[in-house]
Amino acid sequence: MCNIMSKCHILFRFRHLQLCLCACDSVSNHDDQPNVLLSRRPGGEKIYHVFDNQFPVAIKRLQFDKQLSMENVRKLITEADGYQPHLIAPEQGYRRLIESCLVSIRGPAEAAVDTVHGILKELVHKAINETHELKQFPTLRVEVGNAAFESLERMRDESKKNTLKLVDMETSYLTVDFFRKLPQDVEKGGNPSHSIFDRYNDSYLRRIGTTVLAYVNMVSSTLRNSIPKSIVYCQVREAKRSLLDHFFTELGAREIRQLSKLLDEDPAVMERRTNLAKRLELYRSAQAEIDAVAWSK
């Protein structure tokens, strides 16, 4: 019984420290670095800078118009056709052109996830350093830091997986209605008597490049909105909700000595507390017997 009481006492102190960490306002006091978890703008100014500036600029640097140059369009269209030119539309050629552009968005998407991860790590590190309650327990401070960073890494991995799925879905499944609205051209099948590299004229290839560029820009505009939402949901939101949940679940299974070691507790203090718990239990037992005798009269 005394062991259970001692363990509950230690766990209560751990819970108090968690609340101190989660409620810490120290980071938000820095005007140049608002607290990501407590900012008036969800995600914090630094993370919004990633979404509003860095990520869109990274997509713009992909230069889809150069990827859809006349040479690349001709190459991919003719390779997709093989020896038999398409009769209605170069569907495989369109797909390969679109895929070659959209797949390059994976790089900026992964970079955005990693950048947000770095911001969250920096913020947690600062919060731990500025939480005075943790300074009393160096071992616990290290454990809390390691647990928080491991949790952030799990969130980063999950965020990266979900973010790349968004890109892959757009790459694999085209919005068919976009192409159905295009004007039909009965002469776009090419001349089968010509070489596969000469069967299409420049105006036709240029029209294909323009169409694909419009579609890629439409999709990238969608991803510029959906990818930040995914990152906030998987990383910022989860960091706010469950940063140390796994750590506290593990604490419940630890022995008293392990818990006391995390608190850097003096063995004499621990023994005194245990003895006091025993005396308290004896007192309660004696009080119960006295009450029983009093009620029997």
Residue pairs with C-beta under 8 A, 6 or more apart in sequence:
1 281
2 274
2 277
2 278
2 281
3 256
5 277
5 281
6 256
6 270
6 273
6 274
6 277
7 256
7 259
9 273
10 256
10 259
10 260
10 263
11 251
11 252
11 259
13 263
14 140
14 248
14 251
14 259
14 262
15 248
16 133
17 131
17 133
17 134
17 137
17 140
17 144
18 244
18 248
20 131
20 133
20 134
21 127
21 128
21 131
21 134
21 144
21 244
22 37
22 243
22 244
24 127
24 130
24 131
25 35
25 38
26 126
26 127
26 130
26 131
27 33
27 34
27 35
27 36
27 38
27 123
27 126
27 127
27 130
28 34
28 35
28 38
28 39
33 46
33 123
33 126
34 40
34 41
34 44
34 45
34 46
35 44
35 123
35 127
36 43
36 44
36 46
36 47
36 119
36 120
36 123
36 236
36 239
37 44
37 123
37 236
37 239
37 240
39 45
41 48
42 232
42 236
43 51
43 232
43 236
44 119
44 123
44 236
46 119
47 116
47 119
47 232
47 236
50 112
50 115
50 116
50 119
50 228
51 112
51 228
51 231
54 111
54 112
54 115
55 108
55 111
55 112
55 224
55 227
55 228
56 224
58 107
58 108
58 111
58 112
59 105
59 108
59 220
59 223
59 224
62 101
62 104
62 105
62 108
64 101
64 213
64 216
64 217
64 220
65 213
67 100
67 101
67 104
68 97
68 101
68 209
68 212
68 213
68 216
69 209
70 202
70 205
70 206
70 209
72 97
72 100
73 97
73 205
73 206
73 208
73 209
73 212
74 197
74 200
74 205
76 93
76 96
76 97
76 100
77 90
77 93
77 97
77 200
77 205
77 208
78 93
78 196
78 197
78 199
78 200
79 93
79 96
80 90
80 92
80 93
80 95
80 96
81 90
81 92
81 93
81 190
81 196
82 196
83 196
84 192
85 189
85 190
85 191
85 192
85 196
85 199
86 93
86 188
86 189
86 190
87 189
88 184
88 188
88 189
89 179
89 188
90 188
90 208
93 208
94 174
94 179
94 208
94 211
94 212
95 174
97 208
97 209
97 212
98 171
98 174
98 212
98 215
98 216
98 219
99 171
101 212
101 216
102 167
102 170
102 171
102 216
102 219
102 220
103 167
103 171
105 167
105 220
105 223
106 164
106 167
109 163
109 164
109 166
109 167
109 223
109 227
110 160
110 163
110 164
112 163
112 227
112 228
112 231
113 156
113 159
113 160
113 163
113 231
113 235
114 156
114 160
116 159
116 231
116 235
116 236
117 152
117 153
117 155
117 156
117 159
117 235
120 152
120 235
120 236
120 239
121 149
121 152
124 145
124 148
124 149
124 152
124 239
124 243
125 145
128 134
128 141
128 144
128 145
128 148
134 140
134 141
134 144
135 141
137 262
137 263
137 264
138 264
139 261
139 262
139 263
139 264
140 262
140 263
140 264
143 247
143 262
144 244
144 247
147 244
147 246
147 247
148 243
148 244
148 247
150 246
151 239
151 242
151 243
151 244
151 245
151 246
151 247
152 235
152 239
152 243
155 234
155 235
155 238
155 239
156 235
158 234
159 230
159 231
159 234
159 235
162 230
162 234
163 227
163 230
163 231
163 234
166 223
166 226
166 227
166 230
167 223
167 227
170 219
170 222
170 223
174 215
175 215
175 218
175 219
178 215
178 218
179 211
179 215
182 211
185 204
185 207
187 204
188 204
190 199
190 200
190 204
191 199
192 199
251 259
260 270
